[in-house]
Amino acid sequence: MIIFICRDENIDSENLILRCLDRYAEIKGIGYTSKNVKIVRNKNGKPYFENSDVNFSLSHTAGLTLVAMSGYNVGVDAELVREIGCRERIAERFFTRGEAMKIKTARDFFSTWAAKEAYAKYTSFGVASFKKFDVRKLNDVYIKRLNVGRKYAAYCVSIDREIEYCEI
């Protein structure tokens, strides 16, 4: 799996995804390029390449865009860690009881949120599914914390355990 890191907030998401695909194809030595694919969405709204076995996931936050690409299903999320006044109420609403009880700091909150969002993107069930799973108890996937800068909480979910980083 390759995590593409983009810090240019002015780049269009679809163009970024296609640039990442070209770079992914170059790195992995595969024949898919941006000229061979079309980005479409499944019934839950998750984007995918119509004519490719390459899977991707996209996440935006202030100053950072991540694109995860893999030969396997993937979900990625990044959040800018910042103070918010109602994090306990949000945690009670969206997190399991066990997860909500562990929220002590803004980093705790955004780390849990990013991990849950990455898993929700992986499954394509979205935020509505948050209460149905505890990210600390998932055994069927790898949930990896991503090293994209101290001010961010970022996670990737896949069965692919190897991660490479690529600035784009």
VOMIVEX-275209 format. One line per field, with one value per residue (C-alpha): residue in one letter; x, y negated, z negated. Coordinates in steps of 0.02 Angstrom, whole numbers, plus 50000, padded with zeros to 5 digits. Layout:
! VOMIVEX-275209
code: c(A|...)
X: c(X|...)
Y: c(Y|...)
Z: c(Z|...)
END
This chain:
! VOMIVEX-275209
code: c(M|I|I|F|I|C|R|D|E|N|I|D|S|E|N|L|I|L|R|C|L|D|R|Y|A|E|I|K|G|I|G|Y|T|S|K|N|V|K|I|V|R|N|K|N|G|K|P|Y|F|E|N|S|D|V|N|F|S|L|S|H|T|A|G|L|T|L|V|A|M|S|G|Y|N|V|G|V|D|A|E|L|V|R|E|I|G|C|R|E|R|I|A|E|R|F|F|T|R|G|E|A|M|K|I|K|T|A|R|D|F|F|S|T|W|A|A|K|E|A|Y|A|K|Y|T|S|F|G|V|A|S|F|K|K|F|D|V|R|K|L|N|D|V|Y|I|K|R|L|N|V|G|R|K|Y|A|A|Y|C|V|S|I|D|R|E|I|E|Y|C|E|I)
X: c(50000|50059|50003|50018|50040|49990|50005|49940|49764|49728|49735|49572|49535|49501|49659|49758|49689|49734|49910|49928|49871|50003|50137|50070|50077|50255|50311|50220|50254|50073|49985|49845|49861|49746|49707|49634|49516|49359|49315|49138|49046|48966|48788|48853|48951|49125|49230|49327|49411|49289|49421|49557|49604|49685|49587|49599|49534|49545|49549|49559|49596|49673|49842|49842|49765|49799|49768|49792|49814|49825|49785|49664|49516|49575|49509|49606|49567|49665|49608|49691|49708|49630|49531|49343|49226|49102|49213|49139|48961|49018|49110|48956|48851|48968|49087|49054|49043|49219|49294|49206|49272|49451|49435|49536|49622|49592|49722|49626|49466|49537|49639|49483|49382|49513|49526|49336|49320|49455|49363|49196|49276|49350|49177|49089|48958|49001|48979|48809|48901|49017|48920|48919|49105|49248|49411|49509|49424|49433|49525|49493|49596|49752|49723|49884|49927|50006|50157|50104|50149|50127|49977|49874|49790|49787|49744|49732|49631|49665|49716|49877|50001|50147|50146|50255|50243|50257|50249|50158)
Y: c(50000|49826|49673|49520|49358|49193|49027|48921|48870|48803|48968|49045|49213|49311|49245|49288|49466|49490|49421|49541|49686|49644|49638|49798|49887|49827|49884|50052|50087|50111|50064|49958|49772|49624|49645|49820|49787|49697|49647|49701|49727|49880|49878|49806|49668|49742|49695|49827|49856|49937|50022|50067|50183|50038|49979|49805|49696|49507|49394|49204|49098|48925|48923|49108|49227|49414|49541|49724|49848|50036|50197|50226|50129|49979|49836|49683|49532|49385|49254|49094|49111|48958|48914|48927|48886|49028|49178|49280|49258|49301|49454|49512|49493|49576|49689|49849|49831|49903|49787|49633|49673|49666|49489|49374|49256|49182|49305|49452|49390|49359|49519|49620|49520|49544|49731|49751|49645|49747|49908|49833|49789|49964|50041|49899|49886|49709|49613|49693|49855|49779|49844|50021|50055|50023|49988|50063|50232|50259|50419|50438|50288|50190|50016|49920|49750|49646|49535|49377|49243|49211|49096|49233|49394|49510|49693|49819|49980|50128|50309|50246|50225|50146|49957|49846|49656|49545|49354|49291)
Z: c(50000|50037|49939|50050|49953|50032|49942|50088|50040|50215|50309|50369|50285|50444|50527|50371|50368|50551|50523|50377|50486|50617|50481|50401|50570|50596|50423|50428|50612|50662|50824|50755|50783|50769|50954|50927|50782|50734|50556|50508|50343|50265|50195|50030|50117|50099|50251|50346|50514|50634|50743|50619|50477|50385|50233|50159|50019|50000|49848|49832|49681|49659|49748|49790|49916|49909|50045|49999|50142|50133|50222|50078|50010|49910|49802|49744|49637|49569|49446|49388|49199|49117|48964|48981|48839|48854|48887|48744|48811|48988|48922|48826|48984|49109|49012|48918|48729|48708|48838|48765|48591|48657|48726|48614|48739|48911|48979|48903|48984|49157|49157|49120|49246|49384|49350|49352|49510|49598|49553|49608|49776|49787|49763|49857|49719|49666|49504|49470|49430|49296|49144|49216|49197|49077|49170|49026|49053|49242|49284|49471|49531|49491|49420|49441|49371|49509|49485|49576|49450|49265|49285|49370|49317|49468|49490|49630|49631|49746|49747|49830|49687|49783|49799|49908|49905|50058|50061|50213)
END
